[in-house]
Amino acid sequence: MSRSKSTHVTRRQILAGMAGGVAAPLILPGIRAAHGQSVNRDRIIFAMSQEPVQFNPLLYVNTGTENVPESCMFDALWDVNQNGEFISNLATEVPSRSNGGISADGLKWKVALKRDVKWSDGQPFTAKDVEFTYQTIINPKVAVRSRAGFDSIKNFKVVDDYTIEMELARPSTPFIWAWQNMHIVPAHLLKGEADINTAAYNSQPIGTGPFMLKTRVAGSHMIYERNPNYHRGPAKVAQFIHKFVPDLLVMYGQMKTGEIDYLGLQGVPSDRWVEAAKLPGLDFMATPTPFVQFIYFNCGKPQFSDPKVRKALYMALEMQKSLDDIYFGTWKRTLSYLHPTHWAYNNQLKDETPNPELAAKMLDEAGWRVGADGIREKNGVKMQFTMSTTAGNQTRQGCQALFQQNWKKIGVAMEIKNMPASVVWGEYTTKSQFDTLLVAWEPTVGMDPDYTARCHSKQIPVKDGAGSNYVQYQNAELDRLLELGVTQTEQAERKETYAKIQQILLDEVPFAPQGGSVEGDLKKKGLIGVKPNQYVTSYSWNIQEWGWA
């Protein structure tokens, strides 16, 4: 197929043209330290561009952002370390066939729990809390982020206060990831709630984690204090401050002047990586992440209900140019929801972008004809829509500007409509109110290739009350393959199944993959214990180990 020449837009035009005015820095009273000054060794200031808005770890999560309060205040049964190894947390050990925790057929699981754990209000943690967490996850009235893995449990039994047993109805290969991804909530505080979705607890949480929430100032920061009774030992610092700086360039400037100690999540703008690596007193880290960035098409909107139209819109875009010119080659092109380095990635996928001539032809064939105003329309509906992402993210805004020009050339009008993270990733996303989004998501069950929560027909929150299928995509064959993939135990068989899943998604494009995220993070040299982890979405997964040399 023919490919058109790239649109002549320079990196400087894209980045500068969309950046707009630079907002004033957000400075917390009494905690600013000029570059070169000695730091407060009993406090860490961690900054990111997005703000968490709810703190119940079972409900919807703005991944990466709300993982910070989650890892500060809550624990899972087990975690995954930077080497991809499962390590015990609330469980005394990670169950396996070798230690007797998993039966030979993989259907029966036995988990022993630690006996010295307390909730931060002083109440003991027991098996009843794990049982309540499971019951909440499978409760159809609760809008949990995912039921993947948990929906395969046939019987859940509390043996005693510190032992649980689970029997699966069918083999579930991602099952071990499910319990790593979900943190345990307190039964004694939530079991009497009429509606957990709207419980006051969601903004005033009690957990078993290394820190307790002291203060939240919306739009600015959250302050956590050390939990002195944490079961894995007290955190290395007494106070942890999670600061929100929406503008990436402003946040980068605050890192350079010493106002923050660690900059993460979307990190250093790609065009500043070379400079950042040379800054004195700071460690620059090029960190692979599980995230893949997409354009999300809301299949519930008339413009995007036809897969042929979505495919045409995708084919018109200069995806590789966006990575080369805006991300400066730091991200790798992917045609899937998986990184190209993932074992299950389908290497047979073909990149058909950019091809605006064929895209225009496909839109014509689908009945979307160019009108007198130069914009395509069909049955009285204009091919015009909005695209939203986090306001202040210059690289994403640069991508939007490029895509806007690409689409204009084939008679498609896209308006950029960006909002603060707390708005765009709230109900605007979870209730599928958007037209299109520019968003980065990760696999939903750890690093397993299962993607049920994001694209199964029964995982549409506005219809089913659970899941993360915000694009409202439905495909019966895809559903069948997703249900098959989680039961397969041989990697070769799973690779074949997930290759078919990826091909369907690329053919029908409910979300258009752009690139696999590699982020440039910065921290002060004296900050130790930070362990970048490509197997999880939480920068603060081992927050209790962070401290000062």
C-alpha positions in Angstrom: 0.0 0.0 0.0 1.2 3.5 -0.7 2.4 5.8 2.1 2.2 9.5 1.9 5.0 11.8 2.6 5.1 13.1 6.2 3.4 16.4 7.0 6.1 19.1 7.3 5.8 20.0 11.0 9.0 20.5 13.0 9.5 19.3 16.5 9.9 22.9 17.7 6.6 23.9 16.0 4.7 21.0 17.5 6.1 21.4 21.0 6.2 25.1 21.2 3.0 25.6 19.4 0.9 23.5 21.8 2.7 24.4 25.0 0.9 27.7 25.5 1.7 29.8 28.5 3.8 28.3 31.3 1.9 28.2 34.6 3.4 29.5 37.8 5.1 26.9 40.0 3.2 25.2 42.7 5.3 25.7 45.8 4.3 24.2 49.2 4.7 26.6 52.1 7.7 25.8 54.2 9.2 23.0 52.1 11.1 24.7 49.4 14.8 24.0 49.3 17.1 25.8 46.9 19.4 23.6 44.7 22.4 22.5 46.6 21.0 23.0 50.1 20.9 20.0 52.5 17.6 18.2 52.3 15.3 17.3 55.1 16.4 13.8 55.7 13.1 12.8 57.3 10.9 13.7 54.4 10.6 12.9 50.7 8.8 15.1 48.1 7.7 13.1 45.1 6.1 15.0 42.2 4.0 13.9 39.2 1.8 15.7 36.8 -1.5 14.1 37.7 -3.6 14.1 40.9 -5.3 11.1 42.5 -9.0 11.6 43.3 -10.1 8.4 45.1 -8.2 6.1 47.4 -10.2 2.8 47.7 -7.8 0.4 45.9 -10.7 -1.8 44.6 -12.4 0.9 42.6 -11.4 2.6 39.4 -7.8 3.6 39.3 -6.0 6.2 37.3 -3.1 3.9 36.8 0.3 5.3 38.0 -1.3 8.2 39.7 -3.6 6.5 42.2 -1.1 3.7 42.7 0.8 6.1 44.9 -1.7 6.5 47.7 -2.5 2.8 47.2 1.1 1.7 47.9 1.4 4.2 50.7 -1.6 3.1 52.6 -2.4 -0.5 51.5 -0.9 -4.0 51.1 -1.6 -6.9 48.8 -1.1 -10.5 49.6 2.1 -10.5 47.6 4.0 -8.0 45.4 6.3 -8.2 42.4 9.8 -6.9 42.7 12.0 -5.2 40.2 13.3 -8.6 39.0 9.8 -9.8 38.2 9.7 -12.2 41.2 6.6 -12.5 43.4 7.4 -11.7 47.0 5.2 -12.1 50.1 3.5 -9.2 51.7 0.4 -9.9 53.8 0.8 -13.6 53.1 3.6 -15.5 54.9 4.8 -16.9 51.6 3.7 -16.9 47.9 1.7 -20.1 47.3 3.2 -22.5 44.8 3.1 -26.2 44.0 6.5 -26.8 45.6 5.4 -25.4 49.0 2.0 -27.0 48.9 0.1 -23.8 48.5 -1.3 -24.8 45.1 -2.6 -28.2 44.2 -1.1 -30.2 41.3 -4.1 -29.4 39.0 -3.8 -25.7 39.9 -7.4 -25.5 41.1 -6.9 -25.3 44.9 -5.0 -22.5 46.6 -4.1 -22.2 50.3 -2.8 -19.0 51.7 -1.3 -18.4 55.2 -1.5 -14.8 56.4 0.8 -12.9 58.7 -0.3 -12.7 62.3 1.3 -9.4 63.4 -0.5 -7.0 61.0 -2.8 -4.2 62.2 -4.9 -1.6 60.4 -3.7 1.9 61.0 -6.7 2.4 63.4 -5.3 -0.4 65.6 -7.7 -3.2 64.6 -6.1 -6.6 63.7 -5.9 -7.7 60.1 -7.4 -11.2 59.6 -8.7 -13.6 57.0 -12.1 -11.9 57.3 -10.6 -8.8 55.6 -9.4 -10.9 52.6 -12.8 -12.6 52.4 -14.5 -9.2 52.4 -12.2 -7.9 49.7 -13.0 -10.9 47.5 -16.8 -10.5 48.2 -16.5 -6.8 47.2 -14.7 -7.5 44.0 -17.3 -10.0 42.8 -20.3 -7.9 44.0 -22.0 -6.7 40.7 -23.1 -3.6 42.4 -19.6 -2.4 43.1 -17.7 -0.7 40.2 -14.4 -2.5 40.8 -11.6 -1.9 38.4 -11.4 -5.5 37.3 -12.7 -8.9 38.3 -10.2 -10.7 36.1 -9.0 -13.9 37.9 -11.5 -13.4 40.8 -14.4 -14.5 38.6 -12.8 -18.0 38.3 -13.1 -18.6 42.1 -15.7 -21.3 42.8 -15.3 -21.5 46.6 -13.7 -19.2 49.0 -13.2 -20.5 52.6 -11.9 -18.9 55.7 -10.2 -21.8 57.5 -9.2 -19.7 60.6 -8.2 -16.1 61.3 -5.0 -16.5 59.4 -5.7 -19.1 56.7 -7.8 -19.0 53.5 -8.5 -21.6 50.9 -9.8 -21.0 47.4 -11.0 -23.4 44.8 -11.1 -22.3 41.1 -13.9 -23.4 38.8 -11.3 -23.6 36.0 -7.6 -23.0 35.6 -6.7 -19.3 35.5 -3.1 -18.6 34.5 -3.3 -14.9 35.5 -4.8 -15.7 38.9 -1.6 -15.1 40.9 -1.3 -11.6 39.2 -4.9 -10.8 40.3 -4.1 -10.9 44.0 -0.9 -8.9 43.4 -2.9 -6.2 41.6 -5.6 -5.9 44.3 -5.0 -4.5 47.8 -6.9 -5.6 50.8 -9.5 -3.4 52.4 -10.8 -3.5 56.0 -14.0 -5.4 56.6 -14.6 -3.8 60.0 -15.0 -0.3 58.3 -16.7 -1.2 55.1 -19.0 -4.2 55.6 -21.8 -2.0 56.9 -21.7 0.5 54.0 -24.8 0.6 51.9 -22.9 1.6 48.8 -19.1 1.2 48.7 -18.9 3.1 45.5 -19.8 6.4 47.3 -18.5 5.6 50.8 -16.7 8.3 52.7 -13.9 5.8 53.2 -12.9 6.3 49.6 -11.4 9.7 50.4 -10.5 9.0 54.1 -8.9 5.6 54.0 -7.5 3.3 56.6 -5.0 0.7 55.5 -2.2 -1.6 56.6 0.4 0.2 54.6 3.7 2.0 55.6 2.1 5.5 55.7 -1.1 7.1 56.8 -2.8 10.0 55.1 -2.6 13.2 57.1 -3.6 16.1 54.7 -4.9 16.5 51.2 -5.0 19.9 49.5 -6.8 19.4 46.3 -4.9 20.6 43.3 -1.6 20.8 45.3 -0.4 17.9 47.4 -1.0 15.1 49.9 1.0 14.6 53.0 1.5 11.1 54.6 3.0 10.3 57.9 4.8 7.1 58.8 2.8 4.2 60.2 5.0 3.2 63.3 3.4 -0.2 63.5 3.9 -1.3 59.9 4.4 -5.0 59.7 7.4 -4.9 57.4 9.1 -2.4 59.7 8.7 1.4 59.8 9.4 3.4 56.7 12.8 5.1 56.4 11.3 8.6 56.5 8.7 10.1 58.8 6.9 12.1 56.1 6.1 11.5 52.4 4.7 14.3 50.3 3.0 13.6 47.0 3.0 16.8 45.0 1.0 17.6 41.8 2.5 19.8 39.1 0.3 19.6 36.0 2.8 21.3 33.6 5.7 19.0 32.9 8.1 21.8 32.1 7.3 23.6 35.4 7.8 20.3 37.3 11.1 19.7 35.5 12.2 23.3 36.5 11.3 22.5 40.2 13.4 19.4 40.0 16.3 21.4 38.8 15.9 24.0 41.6 15.7 21.4 44.3 12.0 22.0 45.3 11.2 18.3 44.8 13.3 15.2 45.4 11.9 12.7 42.8 10.1 13.4 39.6 8.1 10.5 38.1 5.1 9.5 35.9 5.5 11.0 32.5 8.8 12.4 33.9 11.2 14.6 32.1 10.0 15.9 28.7 11.7 13.9 26.0 13.4 16.9 24.5 15.2 17.5 27.8 16.7 14.1 28.3 20.2 15.0 27.2 20.2 18.0 29.5 18.7 16.1 32.4 21.4 13.4 32.2 24.1 16.0 32.8 22.5 17.9 35.7 24.7 17.9 38.8 23.5 16.2 42.0 20.7 14.3 40.2 20.3 10.8 38.9 18.6 10.5 35.5 16.8 7.2 34.9 15.4 6.0 31.6 12.7 3.7 32.9 10.8 1.2 30.8 7.1 1.0 31.9 4.2 -1.3 31.2 2.3 1.5 29.6 1.3 1.7 26.0 -0.2 5.0 24.6 -3.3 4.8 22.5 -6.0 6.9 20.9 -9.2 5.7 22.4 -12.3 5.8 20.1 -15.6 5.8 21.9 -17.5 3.1 19.9 -20.7 4.2 21.4 -20.5 7.5 19.4 -21.9 7.4 15.8 -18.6 8.6 14.3 -16.8 5.5 15.7 -19.4 2.7 15.6 -18.0 1.3 12.3 -14.7 -0.6 12.6 -13.9 0.3 9.0 -14.1 4.0 9.9 -11.9 3.6 13.0 -9.3 1.7 10.9 -9.4 4.6 8.3 -8.9 7.2 11.0 -5.9 5.2 12.3 -4.4 4.8 8.9 -4.4 8.5 8.3 -2.0 9.2 11.2 1.7 9.7 11.2 2.4 7.5 14.2 6.1 6.8 13.7 6.7 10.5 13.0 5.0 11.3 16.4 7.4 9.1 18.2 10.5 10.3 16.2 9.7 14.0 16.4 7.8 14.5 19.6 9.2 11.7 21.8 12.7 12.0 20.2 12.9 8.3 19.5 12.7 7.4 23.2 9.5 5.3 22.7 9.2 2.2 20.5 6.4 1.8 18.0 3.9 -0.9 19.0 0.8 -2.2 17.1 -0.7 -3.8 20.2 -1.7 -3.2 23.8 1.6 -5.0 24.6 5.2 -3.7 24.3 7.1 -5.3 21.4 9.4 -6.9 24.0 6.5 -8.8 25.7 6.7 -12.6 25.2 3.1 -12.6 23.8 3.5 -9.8 21.3 2.4 -10.6 17.8 5.3 -9.9 15.6 3.2 -10.6 12.5 1.2 -7.4 12.9 1.6 -5.0 10.0 1.9 -1.2 10.4 -0.4 0.4 7.8 0.2 4.0 8.9 0.4 6.5 7.4 -1.8 6.0 4.3 -4.1 9.0 4.0 -5.1 8.2 0.4 -6.4 4.8 1.4 -7.9 6.2 4.6 -9.9 8.7 2.5 -11.1 6.0 0.2 -12.3 3.8 3.0 -14.2 6.7 4.5 -15.9 7.3 1.1 -16.8 3.7 0.9 -18.3 3.8 4.4 -20.6 6.6 3.3 -18.7 9.5 5.0 -18.6 12.1 2.2 -16.8 15.5 2.2 -19.4 18.3 2.6 -19.3 21.9 1.3 -17.4 23.0 4.4 -14.7 20.4 3.8 -15.8 18.1 6.7 -17.1 14.7 6.0 -20.6 13.8 7.1 -23.1 10.9 6.9 -26.8 10.9 7.7 -26.6 14.4 9.1 -23.7 13.5 11.5 -20.4 15.4 11.0 -17.1 13.6 11.2 -15.9 16.1 13.9 -15.1 15.2 17.4 -12.9 16.1 20.4 -9.7 14.5 21.7 -8.9 14.8 25.4 -5.9 14.2 27.6 -4.1 15.6 30.6 -3.8 19.4 30.3 -0.1 20.5 30.6 1.4 17.4 29.0 3.3 19.1 26.2 4.3 15.8 24.4 0.8 14.6 24.2 -0.3 18.0 23.1 2.3 17.8 20.4 0.9 14.5 19.2 -2.6 15.9 19.2 -1.5 18.8 17.0 0.1 16.4 14.5 -3.0 14.1 14.5 -5.3 17.1 14.1 -3.4 18.1 10.9 -3.3 14.5 9.6 -7.1 14.2 9.9 -7.8 17.7 8.5 -6.2 16.5 5.2 -8.9 13.8 4.8 -11.9 15.9 5.8 -12.0 15.1 9.5 -12.2 17.8 12.1 -10.7 17.1 15.6 -10.9 19.7 18.4 -8.4 19.5 21.2 -10.2 19.5 24.6 -7.7 18.9 27.4 -8.6 19.0 31.1 -6.9 18.5 34.5 -6.1 14.8 35.2 -8.7 14.7 38.0 -11.4 15.6 35.5 -10.4 13.8 32.3 -9.7 10.5 34.0 -12.8 10.7 36.3 -16.3 10.1 35.1 -15.5 11.7 31.8 -13.5 8.5 31.1 -15.2 5.9 33.3 -18.7 6.8 32.1 -17.6 6.9 28.5 -18.5 10.6 28.0 -15.5 11.3 25.7 -15.2 11.3 22.0 -11.6 10.2 21.8 -8.8 10.1 24.4 -5.0 10.1 24.1 -4.2 7.8 27.0 -1.6 5.3 28.2 -2.7 2.1 29.8 -1.0 -1.1 31.0 -2.0 -4.8 30.9 -4.8 -5.1 33.5 -3.6 -8.2 35.3 0.1 -7.6 36.1 2.3 -8.5 33.1 0.0 -11.3 32.0 -1.3 -10.6 28.4 -5.0 -11.0 29.5 -6.9 -7.9 28.4 -10.4 -9.0 29.4 -11.1 -5.9 31.6 -10.3 -3.5 28.8 -12.1 -5.0 25.8 -14.5 -7.8 26.8 -18.2 -7.1 25.9 -19.2 -7.7 29.6 -16.6 -5.2 31.0 -18.3 -2.0 29.9 -18.8 0.1 33.1 -21.7 2.2 31.8 -23.5 -1.0 30.9 -22.2 -3.7 33.3 -21.1 -1.7 36.3 -17.5 -3.1 36.2 -14.4 -3.4 34.1 -12.4 -0.9 32.1 -13.9 -1.2 28.6 -14.4 2.5 28.4 -14.4 2.4 24.6 -17.6 0.3 24.7 -16.2 -2.2 22.2 -18.0 -5.5 21.6 -16.9 -8.5 19.6 -18.1 -12.0 20.3 -15.1 -13.8 18.8 -12.7 -11.6 20.8 -14.8 -12.5 24.0 -14.3 -16.2 23.2 -10.6 -15.8 22.7 -10.2 -13.8 25.9 -12.1 -16.4 27.9 -9.9 -19.2 26.3 -6.6 -17.4 26.9 -6.9 -17.3 30.7 -7.5 -21.1 30.9 -4.5 -22.1 28.9 -1.3 -23.1 30.8 1.1 -23.7 28.0 2.9 -20.5 26.8 2.9 -21.6 23.2 -0.8 -22.1 23.2 -1.4 -18.8 24.9 0.9 -17.0 22.5 -1.2 -18.2 19.6 -4.5 -17.1 21.3 -3.2 -13.7 22.2 -1.8 -13.2 18.7 -5.3 -13.6 17.3 -6.6 -11.2 19.9 -4.1 -8.6 18.9 -4.9 -9.0 15.2 -8.6 -8.5 15.8 -7.9 -5.4 17.8 -5.6 -4.0 15.1 -8.2 -4.8 12.4 -11.1 -3.2 14.3 -9.2 -0.5 16.2 -11.3 0.3 19.3 -8.1 1.9 20.5 -5.2 2.8 18.2 -1.8 1.9 19.6 1.0 4.5 19.3 4.0 3.6 21.3 5.4 1.8 24.4 6.3 4.2 27.1 9.9 4.7 28.4 10.1 7.5 30.9 12.9 9.7 31.9 12.8 10.1 35.7 15.0 12.3 38.0 15.9 12.0 41.6 18.4 13.5 44.0 21.5 11.5 44.3 21.1 11.1 48.0 17.7 9.4 47.7 18.2 5.7 48.0 15.9 2.6 47.9 14.2 3.7 44.7 13.9 0.6 42.5 12.4 1.2 39.0 10.1 -1.7 38.3 8.9 -2.4 34.7 6.6 -5.2 36.1 4.2 -2.8 37.9 2.6 0.5 37.4 3.4 2.0 40.8 6.5 4.1 41.1 6.2 3.8 44.9 5.7 0.0 45.0 8.5 -0.2 47.7 7.9 3.2 49.3 8.8 1.9 52.7 12.4 1.4 51.5 13.0 5.0 50.3 15.3 7.0 52.4 18.4 9.2 52.4 22.0 8.1 52.3 
